[in-house]
Amino acid sequence: MAVVYVNGELLPESDAKISTFDHGLVVGDGVFETVLLRAGRPFALRRHLERLNRSLAGLSMGPANLEEITTAVNRVVDECEYADGRIRITVTAGNGPLGSGRYAGDQSIVVACAPATEPHATAIVQTVPWPRNERGALVGLKTISYAENAVALAFAAARGADEAIFANLLGNLCEGSGSNIFVVTNGELITPPLNAGCLAGITRGLILEHCGGIERDLPIQSFCGDQVEEAFVCSAIRGVQPVEAIDGVPLRQAPGPITKEIANRYEALRDADPEP
């Protein structure tokens, strides 16, 4: 049985509970991070926790106790019976009213872990009809208000895809429902800039820092057309996952040579240092 950290206690999954008045449950008022557990060690935990506090600040919430969360992660990992998995860190505003206002009080902190499922070798992606609002209050924040992503992913799944891709209000490529996206066009590796409304993904950032690529707007029509030579989606759990088809149309290469090189370099980075 899984062991979960809840507000200072390490509990069996069956006993891990929060109040029905927790504002994360009531109105989705909270943030989260998903951290890769690889060979028994969290990968890039420091970067994830820094982003966690940036997301909390964006929600006008005080910073989380990162020392407590780090200890909680290590305690949960120590209880795992597997070496590879996904760690979920959730911080909410704590107990609140049955409405949008908040009570002053302690945040809720939950840390859980589950075994990893091997991602597919390639991804089939589907663009969705609902744009990201690059000027919205939650842009760039990793909040637990994920219903929009759930709806988009269901739309994609109904069309045989395993990831949904959003444009933004300007009609430019933005991000996936749970991933960032890179494309190769005219031999250049391109990913949407943060001001396009996408999340500052940890994997995205590591690829740009260590493997190359440029940030540039790309019209969504170009993404769905014949200008894309290669593409991949990336996230903490997916790593670098080549895209084999966009809106039902196969790409010429999946993976192509640039995607292969990025995937190999990123894999080497993950093997070399748990805190790059």
Backbone as CSV, one residue per row, in Angstrom:
resi,resn,N_x,N_y,N_z,CA_x,CA_y,CA_z,C_x,C_y,C_z
1,MET,0.850,-1.205,0.000,0.000,0.000,0.000,0.883,1.253,0.000
2,ALA,0.487,2.264,-0.762,1.253,3.501,-0.850,1.214,4.262,0.467
3,VAL,2.284,5.011,0.715,2.377,5.886,1.872,2.362,7.325,1.376
4,VAL,1.580,8.167,2.024,1.372,9.545,1.586,1.679,10.491,2.746
5,TYR,2.324,11.605,2.412,2.571,12.655,3.403,1.434,13.665,3.343
6,VAL,0.775,13.899,4.476,-0.311,14.871,4.543,-0.115,15.742,5.783
7,ASN,0.227,16.997,5.549,0.289,17.993,6.635,1.044,17.489,7.858
8,GLY,2.272,17.026,7.598,3.150,16.658,8.701,3.133,15.194,9.070
9,GLU,2.232,14.410,8.510,2.131,12.997,8.855,2.372,12.111,7.648
10,LEU,3.035,10.982,7.893,3.222,9.964,6.883,2.183,8.877,7.134
11,LEU,1.272,8.693,6.169,0.093,7.866,6.411,-0.086,6.829,5.314
12,PRO,-0.696,5.668,5.635,-1.114,4.756,4.575,-2.120,5.457,3.663
13,GLU,-2.125,5.073,2.397,-3.014,5.712,1.422,-4.461,5.745,1.907
14,SER,-4.923,4.675,2.551,-6.321,4.605,2.993,-6.639,5.608,4.092
15,ASP,-5.611,6.094,4.797,-5.824,7.047,5.888,-5.446,8.475,5.501
16,ALA,-4.968,8.671,4.287,-4.488,9.989,3.863,-5.668,10.830,3.396
17,LYS,-6.086,11.756,4.227,-7.298,12.530,3.939,-7.058,14.009,4.225
18,ILE,-7.816,14.845,3.503,-7.876,16.270,3.813,-9.338,16.654,3.999
19,SER,-9.561,17.829,4.561,-10.923,18.279,4.852,-11.716,18.520,3.569
20,THR,-13.015,18.265,3.639,-13.896,18.604,2.524,-14.005,20.120,2.346
21,PHE,-13.509,20.890,3.313,-13.496,22.352,3.197,-12.146,22.873,2.701
22,ASP,-11.243,21.971,2.350,-9.962,22.422,1.806,-10.214,23.184,0.512
23,HIS,-9.622,24.358,0.392,-9.902,25.227,-0.750,-9.405,24.651,-2.073
24,GLY,-8.464,23.719,-2.005,-8.064,23.034,-3.220,-9.184,22.187,-3.772
25,LEU,-9.939,21.545,-2.886,-11.082,20.731,-3.305,-12.275,21.605,-3.672
26,VAL,-12.477,22.670,-2.920,-13.676,23.499,-3.115,-13.611,24.306,-4.415
27,VAL,-12.483,24.974,-4.659,-12.394,25.840,-5.847,-11.105,25.650,-6.644
28,GLY,-10.351,24.592,-6.368,-9.112,24.384,-7.113,-8.042,25.398,-6.792
29,ASP,-8.003,25.858,-5.542,-7.104,26.932,-5.119,-5.800,26.325,-4.598
30,GLY,-4.884,26.046,-5.516,-3.624,25.446,-5.116,-2.733,25.206,-6.314
31,VAL,-1.556,24.688,-6.034,-0.561,24.439,-7.076,0.002,23.034,-6.883
32,PHE,0.695,22.560,-7.910,1.305,21.243,-7.784,2.541,21.137,-8.650
33,GLU,3.321,20.109,-8.385,4.463,19.731,-9.208,4.473,18.215,-9.349
34,THR,4.860,17.740,-10.524,5.089,16.318,-10.745,6.574,16.121,-11.007
35,VAL,7.211,15.340,-10.159,8.663,15.157,-10.187,8.966,13.713,-10.579
36,LEU,9.914,13.534,-11.469,10.328,12.200,-11.873,11.149,11.546,-10.764
37,LEU,10.784,10.329,-10.391,11.605,9.490,-9.520,12.383,8.552,-10.419
38,ARG,13.695,8.679,-10.406,14.537,7.918,-11.334,15.662,7.260,-10.553
39,ALA,15.738,5.955,-10.620,16.767,5.189,-9.903,16.778,5.543,-8.420
40,GLY,15.583,5.744,-7.871,15.445,6.002,-6.446,15.702,7.422,-6.009
41,ARG,15.905,8.345,-6.971,16.190,9.740,-6.619,15.260,10.683,-7.371
42,PRO,14.736,11.705,-6.705,13.956,12.723,-7.428,14.869,13.469,-8.391
43,PHE,14.347,13.749,-9.589,15.143,14.464,-10.584,14.725,15.927,-10.638
44,ALA,15.707,16.816,-10.553,15.497,18.270,-10.665,14.511,18.780,-9.613
45,LEU,14.556,18.222,-8.408,13.618,18.631,-7.361,13.758,20.113,-7.032
46,ARG,14.967,20.607,-6.981,15.166,22.026,-6.648,14.444,22.930,-7.634
47,ARG,14.557,22.652,-8.924,13.883,23.471,-9.933,12.365,23.379,-9.783
48,HIS,11.860,22.189,-9.491,10.416,22.037,-9.303,9.930,22.844,-8.100
49,LEU,10.677,22.825,-7.012,10.238,23.547,-5.817,10.323,25.062,-6.015
50,GLU,11.313,25.510,-6.755,11.380,26.946,-7.069,10.164,27.363,-7.893
51,ARG,9.774,26.535,-8.860,8.581,26.852,-9.658,7.323,26.773,-8.805
52,LEU,7.270,25.826,-7.878,6.125,25.725,-6.977,5.889,27.046,-6.261
53,ASN,6.953,27.639,-5.724,6.790,28.911,-5.019,6.463,30.060,-5.964
54,ARG,6.949,30.002,-7.199,6.549,31.028,-8.172,5.056,30.919,-8.461
55,SER,4.554,29.699,-8.565,3.116,29.517,-8.805,2.302,30.009,-7.619
56,LEU,2.766,29.722,-6.405,2.056,30.212,-5.213,2.027,31.733,-5.195
57,ALA,3.142,32.360,-5.526,3.178,33.824,-5.564,2.196,34.358,-6.599
58,GLY,2.089,33.660,-7.738,1.145,34.082,-8.767,-0.295,33.978,-8.328
59,LEU,-0.582,33.112,-7.343,-1.926,32.998,-6.775,-2.103,33.885,-5.549
60,SER,-1.123,34.763,-5.294,-1.145,35.659,-4.125,-1.204,34.863,-2.824
61,MET,-0.517,33.723,-2.821,-0.374,32.914,-1.633,1.068,33.001,-1.143
62,GLY,1.251,32.843,0.154,2.589,32.863,0.711,3.406,31.669,0.252
63,PRO,4.742,31.756,0.374,5.590,30.655,-0.065,5.396,29.416,0.798
64,ALA,5.606,28.273,0.189,5.566,27.017,0.928,6.881,26.824,1.675
65,ASN,6.849,25.987,2.681,8.050,25.617,3.418,8.784,24.554,2.611
66,LEU,9.764,24.981,1.816,10.436,24.057,0.914,11.288,23.042,1.657
67,GLU,11.785,23.407,2.824,12.539,22.436,3.631,11.618,21.300,4.078
68,GLU,10.418,21.659,4.512,9.452,20.638,4.907,9.092,19.743,3.728
69,ILE,8.871,20.351,2.566,8.484,19.560,1.403,9.617,18.639,0.964
70,THR,10.850,19.133,0.987,11.994,18.291,0.623,12.094,17.086,1.553
71,THR,11.938,17.336,2.844,11.961,16.236,3.813,10.816,15.262,3.548
72,ALA,9.635,15.809,3.248,8.479,14.964,2.969,8.724,14.095,1.735
73,VAL,9.273,14.675,0.694,9.579,13.907,-0.520,10.531,12.762,-0.190
74,ASN,11.586,13.055,0.545,12.549,12.016,0.877,11.931,10.920,1.733
75,ARG,11.055,11.302,2.644,10.395,10.290,3.485,9.475,9.398,2.649
76,VAL,8.729,10.012,1.735,7.837,9.217,0.887,8.651,8.287,-0.022
77,VAL,9.734,8.811,-0.609,10.578,7.997,-1.493,11.177,6.822,-0.719
78,ASP,11.583,7.061,0.525,12.164,5.988,1.330,11.183,4.838,1.549
79,GLU,9.885,5.147,1.484,8.862,4.117,1.700,8.482,3.386,0.416
80,CYS,8.948,3.896,-0.734,8.579,3.289,-2.009,9.234,1.924,-2.173
81,GLU,8.529,1.022,-2.809,9.071,-0.298,-3.114,9.545,-0.374,-4.556
82,TYR,9.701,0.752,-5.199,10.129,0.814,-6.588,11.097,1.971,-6.737
83,ALA,11.931,1.890,-7.766,12.970,2.905,-7.967,12.566,3.981,-8.958
84,ASP,11.580,3.695,-9.812,11.162,4.640,-10.849,9.678,4.943,-10.692
85,GLY,9.355,6.224,-10.669,7.964,6.592,-10.461,7.742,8.067,-10.686
86,ARG,6.602,8.537,-10.211,6.261,9.955,-10.302,5.845,10.426,-8.918
87,ILE,6.424,11.534,-8.509,6.139,12.141,-7.215,5.229,13.331,-7.459
88,ARG,4.136,13.386,-6.738,3.182,14.492,-6.865,3.232,15.309,-5.577
89,ILE,3.559,16.598,-5.714,3.573,17.546,-4.597,2.421,18.514,-4.803
90,THR,1.511,18.599,-3.849,0.358,19.491,-3.952,0.331,20.411,-2.747
91,VAL,0.154,21.699,-3.003,0.009,22.692,-1.936,-1.259,23.487,-2.210
92,THR,-2.168,23.525,-1.244,-3.397,24.299,-1.407,-3.453,25.413,-0.373
93,ALA,-4.469,26.262,-0.509,-4.650,27.370,0.434,-5.125,26.904,1.804
94,GLY,-5.385,25.620,1.958,-5.886,25.108,3.235,-7.392,25.291,3.334
95,ASN,-7.915,25.107,4.521,-9.364,25.205,4.703,-9.869,26.601,4.381
96,GLY,-11.037,26.640,3.734,-11.610,27.920,3.352,-13.118,27.827,3.282
97,PRO,-13.764,28.914,2.891,-15.224,28.915,2.780,-15.679,28.174,1.531
98,LEU,-16.969,27.960,1.423,-17.520,27.313,0.237,-17.755,28.352,-0.856
99,GLY,-16.702,29.036,-1.201,-16.717,30.093,-2.206,-15.290,30.493,-2.511
100,SER,-15.117,31.579,-3.237,-13.792,31.938,-3.739,-12.911,32.644,-2.720
101,GLY,-13.483,33.234,-1.688,-12.670,33.893,-0.675,-11.824,32.892,0.091
102,ARG,-10.773,33.396,0.742,-9.881,32.533,1.512,-9.948,32.878,2.995
103,TYR,-9.707,31.862,3.822,-9.440,32.088,5.230,-7.932,32.254,5.412
104,ALA,-7.553,33.022,6.407,-6.151,33.049,6.811,-5.876,31.755,7.579
105,GLY,-4.780,31.116,7.273,-4.470,29.867,7.961,-3.400,29.089,7.236
106,ASP,-3.131,27.907,7.720,-2.051,27.094,7.177,-2.429,26.489,5.828
107,GLN,-1.444,26.389,4.967,-1.623,25.682,3.709,-1.692,24.177,3.968
108,SER,-2.308,23.462,3.044,-2.270,22.001,3.048,-1.138,21.539,2.146
109,ILE,-0.365,20.563,2.608,0.747,20.000,1.844,0.552,18.497,1.743
110,VAL,0.537,17.985,0.524,0.380,16.559,0.272,1.487,16.120,-0.678
111,VAL,2.160,15.024,-0.327,3.183,14.434,-1.193,2.851,12.957,-1.358
112,ALA,2.734,12.510,-2.596,2.432,11.113,-2.893,3.341,10.636,-4.015
113,CYS,3.442,9.331,-4.153,4.281,8.752,-5.199,3.581,7.522,-5.766
114,ALA,3.784,7.291,-7.047,3.207,6.120,-7.717,4.236,5.557,-8.680
115,PRO,4.160,4.272,-8.988,5.116,3.691,-9.950,5.003,4.350,-11.311
116,ALA,6.109,4.361,-12.014,6.120,4.939,-13.354,5.499,3.979,-14.349
117,THR,4.795,4.533,-15.308,4.378,3.770,-16.477,5.212,4.251,-17.656
118,GLU,5.749,3.319,-18.407,6.635,3.679,-19.505,5.855,4.448,-20.574
119,PRO,6.293,5.680,-20.903,5.580,6.416,-21.953,5.723,5.719,-23.302
120,HIS,4.749,5.949,-24.175,4.828,5.393,-25.520,6.082,5.916,-26.224
121,ALA,6.574,5.129,-27.154,7.781,5.530,-27.880,7.561,6.820,-28.665
122,THR,6.337,7.026,-29.152,5.998,8.239,-29.892,4.643,8.740,-29.435
123,ALA,4.337,9.971,-29.766,3.061,10.587,-29.401,2.266,10.931,-30.655
124,ILE,0.962,10.746,-30.562,0.022,11.247,-31.568,-0.670,12.447,-30.938
125,VAL,-0.603,13.610,-31.577,-1.151,14.822,-30.974,-2.301,15.364,-31.804
126,GLN,-3.193,16.056,-31.116,-4.394,16.625,-31.730,-4.560,18.053,-31.270
127,THR,-4.660,18.978,-32.204,-4.967,20.351,-31.808,-6.429,20.421,-31.360
128,VAL,-6.713,21.339,-30.433,-8.051,21.445,-29.867,-8.623,22.836,-30.164
129,PRO,-9.943,22.984,-30.134,-10.562,24.241,-30.560,-10.583,25.333,-29.497
130,TRP,-10.054,25.067,-28.310,-10.098,26.053,-27.228,-8.722,26.664,-27.028
131,PRO,-8.588,27.977,-27.189,-7.254,28.587,-27.070,-6.849,28.834,-25.622
132,ARG,-5.557,28.796,-25.386,-5.002,29.285,-24.134,-5.089,30.817,-24.136
133,ASN,-5.371,31.377,-22.966,-5.393,32.837,-22.826,-4.041,33.284,-22.294
134,GLU,-3.205,33.781,-23.182,-1.852,34.188,-22.787,-1.836,35.448,-21.932
135,ARG,-3.008,36.050,-21.714,-3.103,37.231,-20.847,-3.894,36.929,-19.572
136,GLY,-4.219,35.685,-19.327,-5.048,35.309,-18.186,-4.318,35.383,-16.858
137,ALA,-5.095,35.366,-15.780,-4.530,35.482,-14.433,-3.663,34.292,-14.056
138,LEU,-3.902,33.133,-14.667,-3.173,31.914,-14.290,-2.082,31.540,-15.283
139,VAL,-1.804,32.406,-16.247,-0.828,32.056,-17.271,0.531,31.790,-16.618
140,GLY,1.139,30.692,-17.008,2.465,30.348,-16.504,2.480,29.722,-15.126
141,LEU,1.307,29.547,-14.515,1.242,28.967,-13.176,0.799,27.507,-13.279
142,LYS,1.409,26.654,-12.461,1.042,25.233,-12.481,0.045,24.998,-11.352
143,THR,-1.222,25.290,-11.651,-2.256,25.207,-10.631,-3.001,23.883,-10.738
144,ILE,-3.751,23.563,-9.682,-4.540,22.331,-9.694,-5.871,22.515,-10.414
145,SER,-6.126,23.700,-10.960,-7.334,23.939,-11.762,-7.107,23.378,-13.163
146,TYR,-7.254,22.077,-13.319,-6.835,21.374,-14.525,-7.988,20.882,-15.386
147,ALA,-9.211,21.346,-15.109,-10.353,20.831,-15.856,-10.240,21.137,-17.350
148,GLU,-9.706,22.306,-17.697,-9.555,22.644,-19.114,-8.670,21.621,-19.819
149,ASN,-7.601,21.204,-19.143,-6.716,20.199,-19.725,-7.416,18.851,-19.842
150,ALA,-8.222,18.505,-18.838,-8.931,17.233,-18.876,-9.913,17.188,-20.049
151,VAL,-10.627,18.293,-20.280,-11.565,18.365,-21.405,-10.807,18.252,-22.731
152,ALA,-9.688,18.963,-22.843,-8.907,18.927,-24.084,-8.341,17.539,-24.338
153,LEU,-7.866,16.886,-23.280,-7.277,15.563,-23.458,-8.349,14.540,-23.862
154,ALA,-9.551,14.677,-23.308,-10.642,13.787,-23.706,-11.006,14.003,-25.182
155,PHE,-10.982,15.269,-25.625,-11.240,15.598,-27.032,-10.195,14.920,-27.916
156,ALA,-8.931,14.995,-27.502,-7.859,14.380,-28.278,-7.985,12.865,-28.288
157,ALA,-8.275,12.271,-27.124,-8.377,10.817,-27.034,-9.498,10.283,-27.921
158,ALA,-10.590,11.034,-28.015,-11.708,10.604,-28.857,-11.326,10.573,-30.331
159,ARG,-10.224,11.220,-30.678,-9.751,11.257,-32.057,-8.469,10.451,-32.240
160,GLY,-8.204,9.564,-31.284,-7.078,8.642,-31.405,-5.735,9.212,-31.022
161,ALA,-5.737,10.359,-30.365,-4.472,10.993,-29.962,-4.239,10.804,-28.475
162,ASP,-2.978,10.982,-28.066,-2.664,10.855,-26.645,-2.138,12.141,-26.028
163,GLU,-2.155,13.235,-26.772,-1.861,14.547,-26.210,-2.631,15.601,-26.986
164,ALA,-3.123,16.602,-26.246,-3.863,17.716,-26.834,-2.938,18.926,-26.953
165,ILE,-3.038,19.637,-28.049,-2.179,20.797,-28.301,-3.035,22.051,-28.417
166,PHE,-2.650,23.076,-27.656,-3.364,24.352,-27.637,-2.646,25.393,-28.488
167,ALA,-3.423,26.195,-29.192,-2.953,27.496,-29.679,-3.283,28.528,-28.617
168,ASN,-2.830,29.774,-28.819,-3.234,30.855,-27.913,-4.207,31.788,-28.630
169,LEU,-4.580,32.858,-27.960,-5.570,33.765,-28.531,-5.076,34.453,-29.801
170,LEU,-3.758,34.546,-29.959,-3.192,35.156,-31.157,-3.111,34.172,-32.326
171,GLY,-3.473,32.916,-32.066,-3.414,31.915,-33.118,-2.054,31.278,-33.286
172,ASN,-1.198,31.414,-32.255,0.126,30.811,-32.306,0.167,29.537,-31.464
173,LEU,1.070,28.650,-31.814,1.282,27.425,-31.051,1.632,27.777,-29.612
174,CYS,1.041,27.028,-28.650,1.288,27.329,-27.244,1.922,26.139,-26.516
175,GLU,1.146,25.083,-26.239,1.659,23.964,-25.432,0.689,22.798,-25.511
176,GLY,1.096,21.672,-24.919,0.213,20.538,-24.760,-0.531,20.612,-23.444
177,SER,-1.463,19.686,-23.251,-2.248,19.692,-22.022,-1.387,19.363,-20.812
178,GLY,-0.321,18.602,-21.025,0.594,18.284,-19.930,2.026,18.250,-20.397
179,SER,2.337,19.056,-21.396,3.680,19.017,-21.979,3.987,20.336,-22.672
180,ASN,5.265,20.558,-22.911,5.715,21.591,-23.838,6.003,20.936,-25.178
181,ILE,6.055,21.748,-26.211,6.268,21.202,-27.552,7.402,21.925,-28.265
182,PHE,8.200,21.148,-28.965,9.275,21.648,-29.829,8.992,21.155,-31.241
183,VAL,9.325,21.976,-32.230,9.212,21.553,-33.628,10.516,21.872,-34.344
184,VAL,10.770,21.131,-35.405,11.896,21.406,-36.290,11.311,21.851,-37.622
185,THR,11.680,23.044,-38.033,11.262,23.549,-39.332,12.441,24.268,-39.966
186,ASN,12.688,23.995,-41.222,13.864,24.519,-41.930,15.150,24.215,-41.167
187,GLY,15.177,23.049,-40.527,16.368,22.625,-39.808,16.569,23.273,-38.445
188,GLU,15.653,24.163,-38.033,15.773,24.848,-36.743,14.874,24.211,-35.703
189,LEU,15.393,24.078,-34.472,14.617,23.580,-33.353,13.961,24.769,-32.661
190,ILE,12.619,24.784,-32.618,11.856,25.945,-32.149,10.852,25.495,-31.095
191,THR,10.675,26.320,-30.056,9.620,26.114,-29.072,8.943,27.453,-28.805
192,PRO,7.645,27.470,-28.496,6.980,28.746,-28.235,7.622,29.493,-27.059
193,PRO,7.701,30.814,-27.134,8.225,31.600,-26.007,7.228,31.601,-24.860
194,LEU,7.717,31.939,-23.656,6.839,31.932,-22.491,5.704,32.936,-22.624
195,ASN,5.932,34.048,-23.337,4.846,35.023,-23.480,3.751,34.545,-24.438
196,ALA,3.932,33.351,-25.022,2.843,32.729,-25.790,1.800,32.124,-24.866
197,GLY,2.116,32.038,-23.569,1.159,31.521,-22.595,1.458,30.133,-22.088
198,CYS,2.573,29.547,-22.509,2.890,28.181,-22.089,3.536,28.166,-20.709
199,LEU,3.493,27.005,-20.084,4.156,26.803,-18.807,5.666,26.758,-19.022
200,ALA,6.400,27.305,-18.068,7.862,27.216,-18.093,8.258,25.831,-17.612
201,GLY,8.125,24.841,-18.499,8.378,23.463,-18.135,9.819,23.244,-17.702
202,ILE,10.011,22.387,-16.709,11.356,22.085,-16.241,12.144,21.388,-17.349
203,THR,11.522,20.414,-18.002,12.206,19.711,-19.089,12.479,20.664,-20.243
204,ARG,11.506,21.501,-20.566,11.698,22.513,-21.610,12.929,23.364,-21.313
205,GLY,13.019,23.861,-20.082,14.142,24.715,-19.709,15.472,23.996,-19.799
206,LEU,15.524,22.753,-19.352,16.771,21.989,-19.409,17.196,21.742,-20.853
207,ILE,16.229,21.476,-21.726,16.568,21.269,-23.136,17.150,22.545,-23.725
208,LEU,16.517,23.683,-23.463,17.034,24.947,-24.001,18.422,25.257,-23.450
209,GLU,18.648,24.955,-22.181,19.946,25.261,-21.561,21.057,24.329,-22.020
210,HIS,20.748,23.051,-22.148,21.796,22.054,-22.346,21.830,21.451,-23.744
211,CYS,20.740,21.581,-24.487,20.673,20.915,-25.787,20.468,21.867,-26.952
212,GLY,20.067,23.097,-26.667,19.871,24.067,-27.735,18.411,24.270,-28.084
213,GLY,18.186,25.059,-29.114,16.838,25.428,-29.524,16.601,26.906,-29.328
214,ILE,15.613,27.450,-30.033,15.278,28.865,-29.923,13.797,29.009,-29.608
215,GLU,13.452,30.128,-28.985,12.061,30.453,-28.677,11.532,31.383,-29.764
216,ARG,10.428,30.975,-30.377,9.864,31.782,-31.454,8.394,31.407,-31.627
217,ASP,7.576,32.401,-31.913,6.170,32.133,-32.210,6.048,31.389,-33.529
218,LEU,5.097,30.445,-33.551,4.816,29.674,-34.758,3.309,29.633,-34.935
219,PRO,2.773,30.161,-36.031,1.323,30.093,-36.234,0.828,28.654,-36.180
220,ILE,-0.320,28.455,-35.578,-0.842,27.100,-35.439,-1.090,26.470,-36.805
221,GLN,-1.391,27.286,-37.818,-1.596,26.730,-39.157,-0.308,26.101,-39.686
222,SER,0.830,26.710,-39.332,2.116,26.138,-39.751,2.386,24.825,-39.043
223,PHE,1.971,24.740,-37.786,2.167,23.499,-37.034,1.355,22.364,-37.657
224,CYS,0.184,22.697,-38.142,-0.684,21.662,-38.726,-0.411,21.459,-40.216
225,GLY,0.486,22.251,-40.791,0.766,22.135,-42.220,1.963,21.256,-42.488
226,ASP,2.592,21.487,-43.640,3.703,20.625,-44.051,5.060,21.244,-43.753
227,GLN,5.095,22.330,-42.941,6.364,22.966,-42.623,7.118,22.269,-41.498
228,VAL,6.426,21.435,-40.721,7.051,20.763,-39.583,7.762,19.508,-40.078
229,GLU,9.073,19.492,-39.915,9.875,18.345,-40.323,9.945,17.294,-39.218
230,GLU,10.038,17.764,-37.978,10.054,16.896,-36.808,9.328,17.641,-35.690
231,ALA,8.905,16.896,-34.691,8.323,17.526,-33.499,8.463,16.560,-32.329
232,PHE,8.526,17.125,-31.132,8.449,16.286,-29.939,7.778,17.059,-28.820
233,VAL,7.116,16.319,-27.936,6.579,16.876,-26.709,7.485,16.447,-25.571
234,CYS,7.499,17.239,-24.495,8.398,16.917,-23.392,7.758,17.304,-22.067
235,SER,8.092,16.535,-21.054,7.654,16.809,-19.692,8.522,15.985,-18.753
236,ALA,8.339,16.178,-17.457,9.138,15.435,-16.483,8.983,13.936,-16.660
237,ILE,7.768,13.470,-16.910,7.512,12.037,-17.011,7.732,11.523,-18.428
238,ARG,7.328,12.279,-19.435,7.524,11.851,-20.821,8.988,11.877,-21.223
239,GLY,9.788,12.776,-20.641,11.103,13.046,-21.186,10.930,13.699,-22.542
240,VAL,11.703,13.251,-23.521,11.575,13.731,-24.900,10.836,12.656,-25.687
241,GLN,9.623,12.974,-26.135,8.775,11.994,-26.809,8.491,12.466,-28.238
242,PRO,9.015,11.772,-29.240,8.787,12.194,-30.629,7.304,12.164,-30.992
243,VAL,6.900,13.120,-31.802,5.534,13.160,-32.331,5.512,12.424,-33.661
244,GLU,4.587,11.473,-33.786,4.484,10.725,-35.039,3.390,11.243,-35.956
245,ALA,2.376,11.934,-35.385,1.286,12.438,-36.228,0.650,13.649,-35.564
246,ILE,0.218,14.610,-36.383,-0.475,15.813,-35.929,-1.830,15.852,-36.621
247,ASP,-2.888,15.871,-35.829,-4.259,15.891,-36.377,-4.472,14.782,-37.407
248,GLY,-3.938,13.611,-37.106,-4.137,12.457,-37.969,-3.210,12.360,-39.159
249,VAL,-2.334,13.345,-39.349,-1.424,13.343,-40.491,-0.024,12.945,-40.009
250,PRO,0.518,11.829,-40.496,1.843,11.394,-40.036,2.940,12.373,-40.455
251,LEU,3.921,12.548,-39.557,5.110,13.295,-39.924,6.041,12.392,-40.723
252,ARG,6.923,13.021,-41.485,7.830,12.238,-42.323,8.810,11.416,-41.483
253,GLN,9.183,11.943,-40.300,10.170,11.280,-39.468,9.718,11.325,-38.009
254,ALA,9.788,10.186,-37.343,9.408,10.138,-35.933,10.142,8.977,-35.253
255,PRO,11.298,9.224,-34.651,11.923,10.528,-34.522,12.824,10.863,-35.708
256,GLY,13.001,12.135,-35.947,13.974,12.604,-36.908,15.336,12.744,-36.255
257,PRO,16.355,13.113,-37.017,17.721,13.161,-36.478,17.921,14.189,-35.367
258,ILE,17.280,15.336,-35.460,17.452,16.340,-34.404,16.761,15.878,-33.132
259,THR,15.562,15.312,-33.258,14.868,14.795,-32.083,15.676,13.684,-31.425
260,LYS,16.248,12.782,-32.214,17.087,11.711,-31.663,18.256,12.283,-30.876
261,GLU,18.898,13.287,-31.429,20.050,13.887,-30.744,19.629,14.532,-29.426
262,ILE,18.517,15.278,-29.444,18.039,15.922,-28.221,17.668,14.863,-27.188
263,ALA,16.978,13.812,-27.612,16.577,12.755,-26.687,17.792,12.100,-26.047
264,ASN,18.815,11.819,-26.829,20.025,11.199,-26.287,20.747,12.117,-25.318
265,ARG,20.834,13.395,-25.651,21.521,14.340,-24.773,20.740,14.560,-23.483
266,TYR,19.418,14.591,-23.592,18.617,14.771,-22.382,18.696,13.530,-21.489
267,GLU,18.688,12.360,-22.089,18.816,11.121,-21.313,20.156,11.090,-20.583
268,ALA,21.207,11.508,-21.255,22.525,11.559,-20.615,22.532,12.551,-19.464
269,LEU,21.841,13.672,-19.634,21.756,14.670,-18.570,21.046,14.093,-17.352
270,ARG,19.951,13.383,-17.562,19.217,12.786,-16.449,20.061,11.745,-15.715
271,ASP,20.896,11.014,-16.475,21.744,9.996,-15.851,22.887,10.614,-15.066
272,ALA,23.342,11.778,-15.501,24.564,12.355,-14.934,24.353,13.080,-13.621
273,ASP,23.208,13.719,-13.434,23.064,14.633,-12.298,21.595,14.723,-11.886
274,PRO,21.257,14.346,-10.641,19.850,14.466,-10.218,19.409,15.909,-9.996
275,GLU,20.343,16.848,-9.915,20.004,18.262,-9.733,20.742,19.120,-10.746
276,PRO,20.377,19.003,-12.035,21.098,19.776,-13.058,20.814,21.268,-12.962
